[in-house]
Amino acid sequence: MHRAIIASVSELPRDPQWLGSRPCPVIGYGAGEASASADVLVPDLAAAHAIEKRVLAWPVASMTLVQVLRSTALLPAAQALDVESMAFATLQGGEEFAAWQRSARRGPPLPVQAGDPLLLSRDGAVIEAVLNRAGTRNAISVEMRDAWVEALQLLEADESVAELRFRALGACFSVGGELHEFGLAPDPATAHWVRTVHSPARLLARLGTRVSFFVHGACIGSGIELPAFAARLVAHPETFFQLPELQMGLIPGAGGTVSIARRIGRQRTAWMVLTGRRITARTALEWGLVDALVDVSSAPP
């Protein structure tokens, strides 16, 4: 069975239904009118083979990624998040994720830090939320996730708040999910239930027009998946963005197949996940992942 299909874009079928019938990632290279018939586009055959190598290393996660991106492109955000979460849960029960768990070198957990994980303050109609876990590079732990949910629920409940602004202390905005907590749910179904009923992504999808993010340094995994829901996403010029989930046998699970794909398209989102490569703030601006580049240390609070 094919694990990946590589084809020149000029050779791909123009039938809009063709891609959905392929059970594996379709990697198109070059240019042509049938570019929509590929899951990911690269400039040449060498780049296509580089992605194929990673697909072959994590074939189930790669297949699941492109199937989710194809199927959710036209769904409302809430339903698209359901699909992402169910796919993520499925992969958490698979061998590729289990292999990562066996081999991951995560080091000992860092000591619990003092103070609230999210510092909230209000000035008139604006609430500022500051990530306060510089020691863990503002990893999105359960503690941090719950604090985000509470802040967003406050925004939802109080119509007098015009804007909720997120930024972070420390060297970076966030390195994404706390790796020591990956796979700690009692089972994948329960993990899906938690993502459904206690999710910053779902709240951001509803409230994003009243939310702004000012990010800097590393924005990895959920550290960009969640900000991408906001109406305004401002980055420091030296910020970088990365989606590394494939090498864990997973796909983005904090809403990224929805938030990022709706900013930059499913093909560029697939490229970020399948390659695992970082993109610069300048590329992010060109693609539409961020809305402006500003020295966020001097950005509005």
Buried (B, 14 or more C-beta within 10 A) or exposed (E): EEBBBBBBBEEBEEEEEBBEEBEBBBBBBBEBEBBBBBBBBBEEBEBBBBBBEBBEBBBBBBBBBBBBBBBBBEEEBEEBBBBBBBBBBBBBEBEBBEEBBEEBEEEEEBEEEEEEBBBBEEEEEBBBBBBBBEBBBBBBBBBBBBBBBBBBEBBBEEEEBEBBBBBBBBEBBBBBBBBBBBBEBEEBBEBBBBBBEEBBBBBBBBBBEBBBBBBBBBBBBBBBBBBBBBEBBBBBEEBBBBBBBBBBBBBBBBBBBBBBBBBBBBBBBBBBBBBBBBBBBBBBBEBBBBBEBBEBEEBEE
